[in-house]
Amino acid sequence: NLLALFFFYFELYSDNKQEILKSEIQLIVIDDPVSSLDDANRFYVLELMKKVYEADAQVFLLTHSWSDYCELSYKYRSNTNEDLD
């Protein structure tokens, strides 16, 4: 699973530094990337997923883990009071 995920991740980018997303990619769907991983690999993959969130594409990351969801999604929410209106 880990090798397949790494292959998928590196195929998203057009450069070796994984900074430029391929122009034809507009939507990324990732289904539970860390469910079968140990803690060390889970941390590494979550860090990669954070980088995917920064890409200029719409990202859907499906997970069964509340803590993974919180770690990935709350970083990208606005902290203004306007969200409460």
N, C-alpha and C positions, 0 to 999 in steps of 0.2 A: 504493500500500500504506500509506503513511504517513497519508494522509487518511482512509482506511478505519479505521485503528487509532485515530486521534484521535476519530473519530465514535463508535466502539465505547466508548472510554474515557469520553467525556463523557456517553454514554447510561447509564453505570452509576450515576451519581449524581443525586440529586434536588435538589441545590442548585448554585449557580453557583461555589462555592469548592471543589467536589469533596471535601467532607468527609463527607457523609451518603449512604451507599449506599442505593439504592432498596430498600425493604423486601421486595419480592418476589424479589430476587436472593439465591439461596442457594449457587449454584455458578457459577464463572467458569472457562472453558476458553480458553486463549490458545495458539495454535499458531505457534511460531517468529516472534515479532513483529519481530525485528531482522535476519533473515537477508539481506535485500536492501538494507540501509541503509548509508550512509557512516558514518564514525566519529563525526561530530558528532551526527547524528540518532540513531545507535545509543546514545550516551550519554544523550541526552534521553529516549528511549523506555525505556531501562533504569531511569531514575529514576522514570518514570511507573509502571513495573511494580512497583517497590518500594512505591509508594503503594498499588497494588492489593493487594499482599500484606498490608497493614495493615487491609484491609477485613474486615468481619465476615461473611465467606463463605468457602467452601472454594474454593481456587484451584489449578488445574492449569495450569502453564505448560510447554509442550513446546518443546524446543530441541535443536539439533544441536551447539551450542557449549558445550564444557565450561567455559570461562571465564565465560560468561554464567550458566550454571547455578550455578557457585560464588559468583559475585557476588550472585546473588539468593537463594540458599537458605541459605548458611552464616550469614548475618546472623540468621536466625530459629531456629537450632539452639541448644539449651541447652549451656552450657559446663561442666556439672557432671560429676563422675565417675560419676554414676548412669547416664548414657547408655551407659557401657562394660559394665555388668553384664548 
